[in-house]
Amino acid sequence: MDQLLNVDLQEQAPSAEETPSGNAIITTYEIVVNNSDIGGAGVDKLYFHDGTKTPSESYADIQMYSPNTELLWGSTDADDYTLKTYTAFPFEFTGYERRTTGSLPRPSITFANINRTFTAYLENYDELIGAKVIRRKTLAKYLGENPPVEFPKEIYYIERKTLENQLQVQFELASNFDVQGITLPTRRVIATRCPWKYKDATIGGCDWEANSKHDYTIRGKTYLDEKVYLNANNEYIIASETSSSSTFSVWSTDADASGSTYSKGNYVEYFSPLATDYDIDSATGTTSTSVYTIDETDINITPTALINDSDGITTSDTTIDFDGASSAIVFPTKGVIQIEDEAIKYDNRSSTQFLNCTRAFNSTTAATHANNIQIVGEEHINVRGSTVSAWDHDEVHLKIKTIVESGGDTVITVISPAANGFSSYNGGGILSPTRNTLYKCLRDHTPTIATRPGKSGTTWELGDICSKSITGCKNRFGFNPGGGWSNGISGIRTRKPRGQSSQKGSGYVVIPTLTIGDSWAANTAYSVAPSNPPPPGYGFVAHGDNHYKVTTAGTSTSTPPTHGEDGATAGTGATFEWLGKRATAEVTALTEGAILTASLSLTETGSGYVGYQPYYPVTVGVSWAATTEYSLNAYIAHGTNHYKVTTAGTSNTTPPTHTTGAETEGAEFTYLGARAMMAVILKAEQVTVALPFGGFPGALGYA
């Protein structure tokens, strides 16, 4: 479609004032800050233009299609694009000329800063250093085309900030260039951009494991063989029973618990065969399992253990005792285990227990299991080379059910993907261990053997992709398995619900206090903290300098939790698991009676914050309480309003809700204005790691 632009340019000289508006050249810009929400919830881009005027239009917002992810630039599929609004904004872009000799140009971009918009961006997003700036050009008449019709885009990276004052902010940019596929110089260094080949420590500096598993030591505690997947946007892709745009399930011809098809953009895990092969000595099978015997021992494919409970385990037990664990391969700190026909997900483990278990995982059925039944890790094998087609599973992975040594042989029982043909097979072929790999679905389809990941390039692509940024490197090597996928607070901001203005409040005359987390209360019923986004504070509490999650439901007593990482506080009613140090924040200034994000500051970042933003509500001001004595000129808040005490007294059981004047509810409360609403900004905890080569991506103390 670029040919359309060439024809238009050869026929006439487009400009904003002298030709029909459809032929005016339009220039738009995008600033990309990965994993930031800089443009709103789930939006990592700013979209804007310089207000180029056409004969029929003024300096208004314009719309143009933009790819759904950075990997989709150039796609010819209209589904890969979304119509975006580019806001007219006062700025100047200079120094972008093209040269064939001499040094590379260093363009500058200067933004108006009268309302401190870019000062807020600088404070919240590391001064935008390393952010990608995309310059797009098209003709006005092609703005609505999908896929977009445009000139080749220009890409720059913000190298440094050169000016900041109350009127403007200026950045110097570095160009990203190619010369007929050859990068000059051979090793290019751009701020925050990684030059190493992903997963290739032999010739580069990236020693991330090919199977995406890594060992971590966090605050003195070791987590072995943790599986960590990130996509190109530095987002964690986590295990689930269903595949989605943020979760993965294990690929099978039955798809997953969500249905019999896979949808575009969803993730799956697939187990590819490794180079190590074992000859199959004999085999037997039924309609649900197949058994392979190998004339070798000490085949370390998966960790194993035995149930250690004289009563066995019931269908509802969420703690599983074990002993006799293998030493050559250990169970990861969290993951999935297989006991007979049931898959069980566990969130943590000790040396003798699997903890916080989710039963009947991956569409299996919860069952009772007797003492001394074998427990195996979630590992798979591959069988191929059989002369009987029903037993030759090509490169389709088979899930291990049990693995035992007997009489100098190793006997492996797997869950079979087919239901016939087993009786005609008694040996031959080879068996291989596998390596887990993340794949992303390219189109909606019903899975078949022919469309399995790694086989069909039109159906699947690799999903575990390095973003080539320091943020991606930090998220991988600095992952905190003890804290979950989000385990820190990087900032605090005023809330801005979709379609509404920022909830910065009004009428403030004194700076209010800020409290992070739902504060523990006596004689209160607490439910177990869930794994999905709940109402604010549900299952998570804070007290003093610590914060906790509820692991056993109950009604709190008068004794608050005060314990740290080890132990528990007796007599607390419910069971509170320590997560980490409590974060604290403050308001540094008021602006015409309101609170701006730029005036919010973390005084303690805290640690161990897991899950979702609603778990940790921010309370602005001192909340009203019933039957409480209030002194004159005190300030309180309730719901979406805040008040001043203009007549001292003891509050009754009716809270103030009025929005004008003064009312007496035991004490007299005079309405001041709307209460400000805040939200925390979660981040992945950065952990100091030591990597080879002493340089990028990780010298000592690199976090």
C-alpha positions as CSV (number, residue, x, y, z in Angstrom):
1,M,0.0,0.0,0.0
2,D,3.0,2.3,0.2
3,Q,2.7,2.6,-3.6
4,L,-0.4,4.7,-3.1
5,L,1.7,7.3,-1.3
6,N,4.3,7.3,-4.1
7,V,1.6,7.9,-6.7
8,D,0.1,10.8,-4.7
9,L,3.5,12.4,-4.1
10,Q,4.4,12.2,-7.8
11,E,1.1,13.8,-9.0
12,Q,1.1,16.8,-6.7
13,A,3.0,18.6,-4.0
14,P,0.9,18.0,-0.8
15,S,0.9,20.7,1.8
16,A,-1.5,21.8,4.6
17,E,-2.6,25.0,3.0
18,E,-2.3,24.8,-0.8
19,T,-3.9,21.5,-1.8
20,P,-7.1,19.6,-0.9
21,S,-7.1,18.6,2.8
22,G,-6.9,14.9,1.9
23,N,-3.4,15.4,0.5
24,A,-2.0,17.2,3.4
25,I,1.0,15.5,5.1
26,I,0.1,14.4,8.6
27,T,2.8,13.6,11.1
28,T,1.9,11.8,14.3
29,Y,4.1,10.6,17.2
30,E,4.0,7.8,19.8
31,I,6.1,7.5,23.0
32,V,6.4,4.0,24.2
33,V,7.3,3.1,27.8
34,N,6.9,-0.6,28.3
35,N,5.0,-2.0,31.3
36,S,4.1,1.5,32.5
37,D,0.4,2.4,32.1
38,I,1.7,5.8,31.1
39,G,-1.3,6.3,28.8
40,G,-3.8,4.9,31.3
41,A,-4.6,1.4,32.6
42,G,-3.1,-1.2,30.3
43,V,-1.8,1.5,27.8
44,D,2.0,1.9,27.6
45,K,2.0,4.7,24.9
46,L,1.3,8.4,24.6
47,Y,-0.3,9.3,21.2
48,F,0.0,12.9,20.0
49,H,0.5,15.2,17.0
50,D,1.7,18.8,16.6
51,G,-1.6,20.3,15.6
52,T,-0.9,20.3,11.8
53,K,-3.6,22.4,10.3
54,T,-5.5,21.3,7.2
55,P,-7.7,23.5,5.0
56,S,-10.9,22.1,6.5
57,E,-9.8,21.3,10.0
58,S,-8.4,23.2,13.0
59,Y,-5.9,22.0,15.6
60,A,-8.1,19.1,16.7
61,D,-7.4,15.5,17.8
62,I,-7.0,13.1,14.9
63,Q,-7.4,9.3,14.7
64,M,-5.1,6.7,13.0
65,Y,-4.7,3.0,13.4
66,S,-1.8,1.7,15.4
67,P,-0.6,-1.9,16.0
68,N,-1.8,-3.7,19.1
69,T,1.8,-4.6,20.1
70,E,5.2,-3.4,18.9
71,L,5.7,-6.8,17.2
72,L,2.8,-6.2,14.8
73,W,4.3,-3.2,12.9
74,G,3.9,-4.0,9.2
75,S,1.2,-6.6,9.6
76,T,-1.3,-6.8,6.7
77,D,-4.1,-8.1,9.1
78,A,-6.6,-5.5,10.1
79,D,-7.3,-7.3,13.3
80,D,-3.7,-6.5,14.5
81,Y,-4.5,-2.7,14.6
82,T,-6.7,-0.5,16.8
83,L,-8.0,3.0,16.1
84,K,-6.1,5.4,18.4
85,T,-6.7,9.1,19.1
86,Y,-3.7,11.4,18.7
87,T,-4.0,14.5,20.9
88,A,-2.9,17.8,19.6
89,F,-0.1,19.0,21.8
90,P,2.4,21.9,21.7
91,F,5.9,20.6,20.9
92,E,8.7,21.0,18.5
93,F,10.7,18.2,16.8
94,T,14.0,19.4,15.2
95,G,17.3,18.0,13.9
96,Y,15.8,14.9,12.1
97,E,17.6,15.5,8.7
98,R,19.0,12.5,6.8
99,R,22.8,12.4,6.2
100,T,25.0,10.1,4.1
101,T,28.3,11.4,5.6
102,G,29.5,12.6,8.9
103,S,28.1,11.9,12.4
104,L,24.5,10.7,12.9
105,P,21.9,13.4,13.6
106,R,20.8,13.9,17.2
107,P,17.2,15.1,16.9
108,S,15.6,17.1,19.8
109,I,12.0,17.1,20.9
110,T,10.7,19.9,23.1
111,F,7.4,19.8,24.9
112,A,5.4,22.6,26.5
113,N,5.3,22.2,30.3
114,I,3.1,25.0,31.5
115,N,0.7,22.6,33.3
116,R,3.6,20.4,34.5
117,T,2.4,17.4,32.5
118,F,5.9,16.3,31.5
119,T,7.3,17.0,34.9
120,A,4.9,14.3,36.2
121,Y,6.0,11.9,33.5
122,L,9.7,12.6,34.4
123,E,9.0,11.9,38.1
124,N,7.0,8.7,37.5
125,Y,8.9,7.1,34.6
126,D,12.6,7.5,35.3
127,E,12.8,10.8,33.3
128,L,11.6,8.8,30.2
129,I,15.2,7.8,29.5
130,G,15.2,4.9,27.0
131,A,11.6,5.5,26.0
132,K,11.0,4.8,22.3
133,V,9.8,7.7,20.1
134,I,8.0,6.7,16.9
135,R,7.5,9.3,14.2
136,R,4.8,8.4,11.6
137,K,3.8,10.2,8.4
138,T,0.9,9.8,6.1
139,L,-1.6,11.8,4.0
140,A,-4.8,13.1,5.7
141,K,-7.0,11.0,3.4
142,Y,-5.4,7.8,4.6
143,L,-5.9,8.4,8.4
144,G,-8.8,6.0,8.5
145,E,-7.2,3.2,6.5
146,N,-6.7,-0.2,8.2
147,P,-4.0,-1.6,7.9
148,P,-2.5,1.9,7.8
149,V,-1.1,3.5,4.7
150,E,2.0,5.4,5.7
151,F,5.6,6.3,4.9
152,P,8.3,4.2,6.6
153,K,8.2,5.1,10.3
154,E,11.2,6.6,12.1
155,I,12.3,5.3,15.5
156,Y,14.3,7.1,18.1
157,Y,15.2,6.5,21.7
158,I,15.3,9.2,24.4
159,E,19.0,9.5,25.3
160,R,19.0,12.2,27.8
161,K,17.0,15.2,29.2
162,T,18.6,18.5,28.1
163,L,16.3,21.0,29.6
164,E,13.5,21.2,32.1
165,N,11.7,24.3,33.5
166,Q,8.2,25.6,34.1
167,L,7.8,26.4,30.4
168,Q,9.3,23.4,28.5
169,V,11.0,20.1,28.7
170,Q,13.6,19.1,26.0
171,F,15.1,15.7,25.2
172,E,18.0,14.6,23.0
173,L,17.2,11.5,20.9
174,A,19.4,8.7,19.6
175,S,18.6,7.1,16.2
176,N,18.0,3.4,15.5
177,F,19.4,2.5,12.1
178,D,20.2,-0.3,9.6
179,V,22.4,-0.3,6.5
180,Q,21.0,-3.0,4.2
181,G,20.6,-5.4,7.1
182,I,24.1,-4.6,8.6
183,T,24.3,-2.8,11.9
184,L,27.1,-0.3,12.2
185,P,29.0,-0.4,14.4
186,T,28.9,-4.1,14.9
187,R,28.0,-3.7,18.5
188,R,25.5,-0.9,19.0
189,V,25.0,0.6,22.4
190,I,21.9,2.6,23.0
191,A,20.6,3.6,26.5
192,T,18.7,0.7,28.1
193,R,18.9,-1.5,25.0
194,C,20.5,-4.9,25.4
195,P,23.1,-5.9,22.7
196,W,23.3,-9.6,23.6
197,K,21.5,-12.5,21.9
198,Y,18.8,-13.9,24.1
199,K,19.6,-17.3,25.8
200,D,23.1,-17.5,24.4
201,A,25.9,-17.3,27.0
202,T,28.4,-19.0,24.7
203,I,29.0,-16.0,22.5
204,G,27.1,-13.3,24.3
205,G,26.3,-12.1,27.8
206,C,22.8,-13.5,28.3
207,D,22.9,-16.7,30.4
208,W,19.1,-17.0,30.8
209,E,18.3,-20.8,30.8
210,A,16.8,-22.2,27.6
211,N,13.9,-23.8,29.6
212,S,13.2,-20.4,31.3
213,K,13.9,-21.9,34.8
214,H,16.2,-20.1,37.3
215,D,17.3,-20.4,40.9
216,Y,16.7,-17.3,43.2
217,T,17.8,-16.4,46.6
218,I,15.6,-13.7,48.1
219,R,16.2,-12.3,51.6
220,G,18.2,-15.4,52.5
221,K,15.6,-17.9,51.2
222,T,16.4,-20.1,48.2
223,Y,13.9,-20.9,45.5
224,L,15.0,-23.7,43.1
225,D,14.1,-24.2,39.5
226,E,11.5,-21.4,39.3
227,K,9.8,-21.1,35.9
228,V,9.5,-17.5,34.7
229,Y,8.0,-16.4,31.4
230,L,7.9,-12.8,30.0
231,N,6.5,-11.5,26.8
232,A,8.0,-8.7,24.6
233,N,6.2,-6.1,26.7
234,N,8.0,-7.3,29.9
235,E,4.7,-8.7,31.2
236,Y,4.7,-11.9,33.3
237,I,2.8,-14.8,31.7
238,I,1.6,-17.0,34.6
239,A,0.4,-20.6,34.8
240,S,-3.4,-21.2,34.8
241,E,-6.0,-23.8,33.8
242,T,-6.8,-21.7,30.8
243,S,-4.8,-19.9,28.1
244,S,-5.3,-16.2,27.8
245,S,-3.4,-13.1,26.9
246,S,-1.7,-13.1,30.4
247,T,-1.8,-16.8,31.4
248,F,-0.7,-20.1,29.9
249,S,-2.0,-23.7,30.0
250,V,-0.2,-26.8,28.8
251,W,-1.0,-27.4,25.1
252,S,-3.1,-30.4,24.2
253,T,-5.4,-31.5,21.4
254,D,-8.3,-30.9,23.8
255,A,-7.2,-27.3,24.3
256,D,-7.9,-26.3,27.9
257,A,-10.5,-25.8,30.6
258,S,-11.9,-22.8,28.7
259,G,-13.0,-24.8,25.6
260,S,-11.8,-26.9,22.6
261,T,-10.2,-24.1,20.7
262,Y,-7.3,-21.7,21.1
263,S,-7.8,-18.0,20.5
264,K,-5.4,-15.5,18.9
265,G,-3.1,-13.8,21.3
266,N,-3.4,-16.5,24.0
267,Y,-0.4,-18.4,25.4
268,V,0.4,-22.1,25.9
269,E,3.3,-24.1,27.2
270,Y,4.7,-26.9,25.0
271,F,7.3,-29.4,25.8
272,S,9.9,-29.9,23.0
273,P,12.1,-33.1,22.9
274,L,15.7,-32.7,24.0
275,A,18.7,-34.4,22.4
276,T,18.9,-37.2,25.0
277,D,17.3,-40.3,23.7
278,Y,16.5,-43.7,25.5
279,D,15.7,-46.9,23.6
280,I,12.3,-48.3,24.6
281,D,12.8,-51.9,25.7
282,S,9.1,-52.8,26.0
283,A,5.7,-51.1,26.3
284,T,2.1,-51.9,27.4
285,G,-1.0,-49.7,27.5
286,T,-4.6,-49.1,28.2
287,T,-7.1,-46.6,27.0
288,S,-5.9,-44.0,29.5
289,T,-2.2,-44.7,30.3
290,S,0.8,-46.2,28.6
291,V,3.9,-47.8,30.2
292,Y,7.4,-47.7,28.8
293,T,10.3,-49.7,30.1
294,I,13.9,-48.6,29.6
295,D,16.8,-50.9,30.3
296,E,18.6,-48.2,32.3
297,T,18.5,-46.6,35.8
298,D,19.3,-43.2,37.2
299,I,17.2,-41.4,34.6
300,N,16.6,-38.0,36.2
301,I,13.6,-36.6,34.3
302,T,11.3,-35.4,37.0
303,P,11.4,-34.9,40.8
304,T,9.6,-37.6,42.9
305,A,8.3,-38.1,46.4
306,L,5.8,-40.2,48.4
307,I,2.7,-39.2,50.3
308,N,3.5,-39.2,54.0
309,D,0.2,-39.4,55.7
310,S,-1.2,-42.5,57.4
311,D,-4.7,-41.5,56.5
312,G,-3.8,-40.5,53.0
313,I,-5.2,-37.2,51.6
314,T,-8.9,-36.4,51.0
315,T,-10.4,-34.5,48.0
316,S,-10.3,-31.2,49.9
317,D,-6.9,-31.3,51.6
318,T,-4.8,-28.3,50.6
319,T,-1.6,-29.3,52.5
320,I,0.1,-32.5,51.4
321,D,2.8,-34.1,53.5
322,F,5.6,-36.0,51.7
323,D,8.9,-37.7,52.3
324,G,11.5,-39.6,50.3
325,A,12.0,-36.7,47.9
326,S,14.5,-37.2,45.1
327,S,17.8,-35.4,45.5
328,A,19.1,-35.3,41.9
329,I,16.1,-33.2,40.8
330,V,14.1,-31.2,43.4
331,F,10.6,-29.8,43.3
332,P,10.4,-26.1,42.6
333,T,9.2,-23.9,45.4
334,K,5.9,-23.5,43.6
335,G,4.4,-25.4,40.7
336,V,2.3,-28.4,39.7
337,I,2.5,-32.0,40.9
338,Q,0.8,-35.1,39.6
339,I,-0.6,-37.7,42.0
340,E,-2.2,-40.6,40.1
341,D,-4.7,-39.0,37.7
342,E,-5.0,-35.7,39.5
343,A,-2.9,-32.6,38.8
344,I,-2.4,-30.3,41.9
345,K,-1.1,-26.8,41.9
346,Y,0.8,-25.6,45.0
347,D,1.8,-22.1,45.9
348,N,4.7,-22.9,48.2
349,R,6.5,-25.9,49.8
350,S,8.7,-26.7,52.7
351,S,11.1,-29.7,52.9
352,T,8.1,-31.9,53.9
353,Q,4.9,-30.3,52.7
354,F,3.2,-28.9,49.6
355,L,1.3,-25.8,50.8
356,N,-1.8,-23.8,49.6
357,C,-2.7,-26.5,47.1
358,T,-5.3,-26.0,44.4
359,R,-7.0,-29.4,43.8
360,A,-8.3,-30.7,40.4
361,F,-6.0,-28.5,38.4
362,N,-6.0,-28.4,34.6
363,S,-9.4,-30.0,34.4
364,T,-8.5,-33.1,36.3
365,T,-10.7,-34.5,39.1
366,A,-10.0,-34.2,42.8
367,A,-9.6,-37.7,44.3
368,T,-8.5,-39.4,47.5
369,H,-4.9,-40.7,47.5
370,A,-3.5,-43.3,49.9
371,N,-0.3,-43.1,51.9
372,N,3.0,-43.9,50.1
373,I,1.5,-43.1,46.6
374,Q,4.1,-41.5,44.4
375,I,4.1,-37.8,43.7
376,V,5.9,-36.5,40.5
377,G,6.6,-33.1,39.1
378,E,4.9,-31.7,36.1
379,E,7.2,-33.1,33.5
380,H,6.7,-34.7,30.1
381,I,8.4,-37.1,27.7
382,N,8.3,-37.5,24.0
383,V,8.0,-40.9,22.2
384,R,8.7,-41.4,18.5
385,G,10.1,-43.9,16.0
386,S,7.5,-46.6,16.7
387,T,6.4,-48.8,13.9
388,V,2.8,-48.8,15.2
389,S,1.3,-45.4,14.2
390,A,-1.0,-45.2,17.3
391,W,2.1,-45.4,19.5
392,D,4.2,-43.0,17.5
393,H,3.2,-39.7,19.0
394,D,5.8,-37.8,16.9
395,E,6.7,-34.8,18.9
396,V,3.5,-34.6,21.0
397,H,4.5,-34.4,24.7
398,L,3.1,-37.1,27.1
399,K,2.6,-36.2,30.8
400,I,4.4,-38.4,33.3
401,K,2.2,-40.2,35.9
402,T,4.7,-42.3,37.7
403,I,8.4,-43.2,37.3
404,V,10.0,-46.1,39.3
405,E,13.1,-48.2,39.1
406,S,12.6,-52.0,39.1
407,G,15.1,-54.8,38.5
408,G,17.7,-52.6,36.8
409,D,15.0,-51.0,34.6
410,T,13.1,-47.7,34.7
411,V,9.4,-47.9,34.2
412,I,7.6,-44.7,33.1
413,T,3.8,-44.5,33.1
414,V,2.3,-41.6,31.1
415,I,-1.2,-40.3,30.5
416,S,-1.9,-41.3,26.9
417,P,-3.4,-38.9,24.3
418,A,-5.1,-41.7,22.3
419,A,-7.4,-44.5,23.2
420,N,-6.6,-47.4,20.8
421,G,-3.8,-49.3,19.2
422,F,-1.9,-50.0,22.4
423,S,-2.3,-53.8,22.5
424,S,-0.4,-54.2,19.2
425,Y,2.8,-52.5,20.4
426,N,5.4,-54.1,22.6
427,G,8.6,-52.3,22.0
428,G,10.8,-50.2,19.7
429,G,11.2,-46.5,19.2
430,I,12.9,-43.9,21.4
431,L,11.9,-41.8,24.4
432,S,13.2,-38.3,25.2
433,P,12.9,-35.9,28.1
434,T,11.5,-32.5,27.1
435,R,12.1,-28.8,27.6
436,N,9.2,-26.4,28.3
437,T,8.7,-23.5,25.9
438,L,6.1,-20.7,25.8
439,Y,4.2,-20.1,22.5
440,K,1.7,-17.5,21.5
441,C,-1.3,-18.3,19.3
442,L,-1.4,-16.5,15.9
443,R,-5.0,-17.3,14.9
444,D,-8.2,-18.9,16.3
445,H,-8.2,-22.6,15.6
446,T,-9.1,-26.1,16.9
447,P,-5.9,-27.9,17.9
448,T,-4.7,-30.9,16.0
449,I,-1.4,-32.8,15.8
450,A,-0.6,-30.9,12.6
451,T,-1.1,-27.5,14.2
452,R,1.0,-28.1,17.3
453,P,3.4,-25.5,18.5
454,G,6.8,-25.7,16.8
455,K,5.3,-27.5,13.8
456,S,2.9,-24.9,12.4
457,G,4.5,-21.5,11.8
458,T,1.2,-20.0,10.8
459,T,-0.5,-21.0,14.0
460,W,2.1,-20.4,16.8
461,E,5.1,-18.2,17.4
462,L,7.5,-18.1,20.4
463,G,5.9,-16.3,23.3
464,D,8.9,-16.0,25.6
465,I,10.5,-13.1,23.9
466,C,13.2,-10.7,25.2
467,S,12.3,-7.0,25.0
468,K,16.0,-6.2,24.7
469,S,15.6,-3.7,27.5
470,I,17.1,-3.4,31.0
471,T,13.5,-3.6,32.4
472,G,13.1,-7.1,30.8
473,C,16.4,-8.2,32.1
474,K,15.6,-7.0,35.6
475,N,12.2,-8.6,35.6
476,R,13.7,-12.0,34.7
477,F,16.8,-12.1,36.9
478,G,15.3,-10.0,39.6
479,F,12.0,-12.0,39.8
480,N,10.8,-12.6,43.4
481,P,9.2,-16.0,43.6
482,G,8.3,-15.5,47.2
483,G,6.3,-12.4,46.4
484,G,4.3,-13.4,43.3
485,W,4.3,-11.7,40.0
486,S,3.9,-8.2,41.4
487,N,5.8,-7.7,44.6
488,G,6.6,-4.1,45.2
489,I,5.2,-0.6,45.2
490,S,7.0,1.8,42.9
491,G,4.8,4.8,43.5
492,I,1.4,6.3,44.3
493,R,-0.9,8.3,42.2
494,T,-4.4,9.9,42.2
495,R,-7.0,7.6,40.8
496,K,-8.5,8.2,37.4
497,P,-11.3,5.9,36.5
498,R,-11.8,5.2,32.8
499,G,-13.8,8.1,31.3
500,Q,-13.5,10.3,34.4
501,S,-11.3,13.1,35.5
502,S,-8.5,12.5,38.1
503,Q,-9.9,12.2,41.6
504,K,-7.6,14.8,43.2
505,G,-10.1,16.1,45.7
506,S,-11.0,19.6,46.6
507,G,-11.3,21.9,49.6
508,Y,-8.2,20.7,51.4
509,V,-6.8,23.3,53.9
510,V,-4.3,21.0,55.7
511,I,-2.3,18.1,54.3
512,P,-4.1,14.8,55.0
513,T,-2.4,11.6,56.1
514,L,-2.1,8.6,53.7
515,T,-2.4,5.0,54.9
516,I,-1.5,2.1,52.5
517,G,-3.4,-1.1,53.0
518,D,-6.6,-2.2,54.9
519,S,-5.7,-1.7,58.5
520,W,-6.2,-4.7,60.8
521,A,-9.2,-4.4,63.1
522,A,-10.3,-6.4,66.2
523,N,-13.4,-8.6,66.2
524,T,-13.6,-8.6,62.4
525,A,-14.4,-11.6,60.2
526,Y,-11.6,-12.1,57.6
527,S,-11.8,-14.4,54.6
528,V,-8.9,-16.2,52.9
529,A,-7.0,-14.0,50.4
530,P,-8.1,-15.1,46.9
531,S,-6.0,-15.4,43.7
532,N,-8.2,-13.1,41.6
533,P,-8.9,-9.4,42.0
534,P,-11.2,-8.9,44.9
535,P,-13.0,-5.9,46.4
536,P,-10.3,-3.6,48.0
537,G,-8.6,-5.0,51.0
538,Y,-10.3,-8.4,50.8
539,G,-8.0,-10.9,52.5
540,F,-5.1,-8.5,53.0
541,V,-4.4,-6.4,56.1
542,A,-1.7,-4.3,57.5
543,H,-0.7,-3.5,61.1
544,G,2.2,-1.4,62.4
545,D,5.2,-1.8,60.2
546,N,4.1,-5.1,58.5
547,H,1.4,-6.3,56.1
548,Y,-0.1,-9.7,55.8
549,K,-2.5,-11.9,53.8
550,V,-5.2,-14.2,55.4
551,T,-4.4,-17.9,54.9
552,T,-7.0,-19.3,57.3
553,A,-10.4,-17.6,57.6
554,G,-11.6,-16.5,61.0
555,T,-12.7,-13.6,63.3
556,S,-9.8,-11.6,64.7
557,T,-9.4,-11.3,68.4
558,S,-8.1,-8.2,70.3
559,T,-4.5,-9.3,69.6
560,P,-3.2,-7.9,66.4
561,P,-0.6,-9.7,64.2
562,T,2.9,-8.4,64.9
563,H,5.1,-11.3,63.6
564,G,7.7,-11.0,60.8
565,E,8.8,-13.7,58.3
566,D,9.1,-16.5,60.9
567,G,6.3,-17.6,63.2
568,A,2.8,-16.4,63.9
569,T,1.1,-14.3,66.5
570,A,-0.9,-16.5,68.9
571,G,-4.6,-15.7,69.5
572,T,-5.2,-13.6,66.4
573,G,-8.3,-15.6,65.4
574,A,-7.6,-15.8,61.7
575,T,-4.2,-16.9,60.4
576,F,-2.1,-14.0,59.0
577,E,0.9,-14.8,56.7
578,W,3.6,-12.2,56.8
579,L,4.3,-10.7,53.4
580,G,6.7,-7.9,54.1
581,K,7.4,-4.5,55.3
582,R,4.5,-2.0,55.0
583,A,4.8,0.8,52.5
584,T,4.2,4.4,53.6
585,A,3.5,7.6,51.7
586,E,2.9,11.3,52.2
587,V,1.4,14.4,50.5
588,T,4.1,17.0,50.1
589,A,2.0,19.9,49.0
590,L,-1.5,21.1,48.2
591,T,-2.4,22.8,44.9
592,E,-5.5,25.1,45.2
593,G,-7.0,22.7,47.7
594,A,-6.4,19.6,45.6
595,I,-3.8,16.8,45.7
596,L,-1.8,16.2,42.5
597,T,0.1,13.0,41.7
598,A,3.3,15.2,41.4
599,S,2.8,16.0,45.2
600,L,2.7,12.4,46.3
601,S,5.8,10.7,47.6
602,L,6.7,7.2,48.9
603,T,8.5,7.5,52.3
604,E,8.9,3.7,52.5
605,T,8.6,1.4,49.4
606,G,7.9,-1.7,51.5
607,S,8.3,-5.3,50.3
608,G,6.3,-8.4,49.4
609,Y,3.4,-6.7,47.8
610,V,1.7,-9.4,45.6
611,G,-1.1,-9.7,43.2
612,Y,-3.3,-6.8,42.2
613,Q,-3.7,-3.1,43.0
614,P,-7.1,-3.4,44.7
615,Y,-5.5,-5.5,47.4
616,Y,-3.9,-2.4,48.9
617,P,-6.3,0.5,49.1
618,V,-5.0,3.9,50.0
619,T,-6.9,5.8,52.7
620,V,-6.7,9.6,52.4
621,G,-7.2,11.4,55.7
622,V,-8.5,10.1,59.1
623,S,-11.7,8.0,58.5
624,W,-14.8,8.8,60.5
625,A,-15.6,6.3,63.3
626,A,-18.8,5.9,65.3
627,T,-18.9,6.8,69.1
628,T,-15.6,8.6,68.9
629,E,-14.7,11.9,70.6
630,Y,-13.7,14.6,68.1
631,S,-12.0,17.8,69.2
632,L,-12.6,21.2,67.6
633,N,-10.8,21.9,64.3
634,A,-10.1,18.2,63.7
635,Y,-10.4,16.8,60.1
636,I,-12.1,13.6,59.2
637,A,-13.3,11.9,56.0
638,H,-16.1,9.5,55.1
639,G,-16.9,7.9,51.7
640,T,-16.2,10.4,49.0
641,N,-16.3,13.6,51.2
642,H,-14.1,15.2,53.9
643,Y,-15.1,17.5,56.7
644,K,-13.8,19.8,59.5
645,V,-15.1,19.5,63.1
646,T,-16.6,22.9,63.9
647,T,-18.3,21.8,67.2
648,A,-16.5,19.3,69.4
649,G,-18.4,16.2,70.5
650,T,-18.7,12.4,70.4
651,S,-20.0,11.0,67.1
652,N,-23.1,8.9,67.0
653,T,-23.7,5.9,64.7
654,T,-24.7,8.0,61.7
655,P,-21.8,9.0,59.5
656,P,-21.7,12.4,57.8
657,T,-22.8,12.3,54.2
658,H,-23.8,15.9,53.4
659,T,-22.1,17.9,50.7
660,T,-23.0,21.4,51.7
661,G,-22.8,23.3,55.0
662,A,-22.7,21.8,58.5
663,E,-24.6,19.0,60.1
664,T,-24.5,17.7,63.7
665,E,-24.1,13.9,64.1
666,G,-23.0,14.0,67.7
667,A,-20.3,16.5,66.8
668,E,-20.7,19.1,64.1
669,F,-19.1,18.4,60.8
670,T,-18.7,21.1,58.1
671,Y,-18.3,19.9,54.5
672,L,-15.0,21.0,52.9
673,G,-15.0,19.2,49.6
674,A,-14.5,15.9,47.6
675,R,-12.2,13.4,49.1
676,A,-9.1,12.6,47.1
677,M,-8.7,9.0,45.9
678,M,-5.3,7.3,45.5
679,A,-4.0,4.1,44.2
680,V,-0.6,2.4,44.5
681,I,1.5,1.5,41.5
682,L,2.8,-2.1,41.7
683,K,6.1,-3.2,40.3
684,A,8.2,-6.2,40.0
685,E,10.8,-6.2,42.9
686,Q,14.3,-5.6,41.7
687,V,16.8,-8.0,43.3
688,T,20.5,-7.6,43.2
689,V,21.9,-10.4,41.1
690,A,25.4,-11.4,39.9
691,L,25.8,-12.3,36.3
692,P,28.9,-13.2,34.2
693,F,31.1,-10.8,32.3
694,G,30.8,-8.0,34.9
695,G,28.8,-5.8,32.6
696,F,25.4,-5.7,30.9
697,P,23.0,-7.4,31.6
698,G,24.2,-7.7,35.1
699,A,27.2,-6.8,37.1
700,L,27.1,-7.1,40.9
701,G,24.5,-4.7,42.3
702,Y,23.0,-4.2,38.9
703,A,19.5,-3.9,40.3
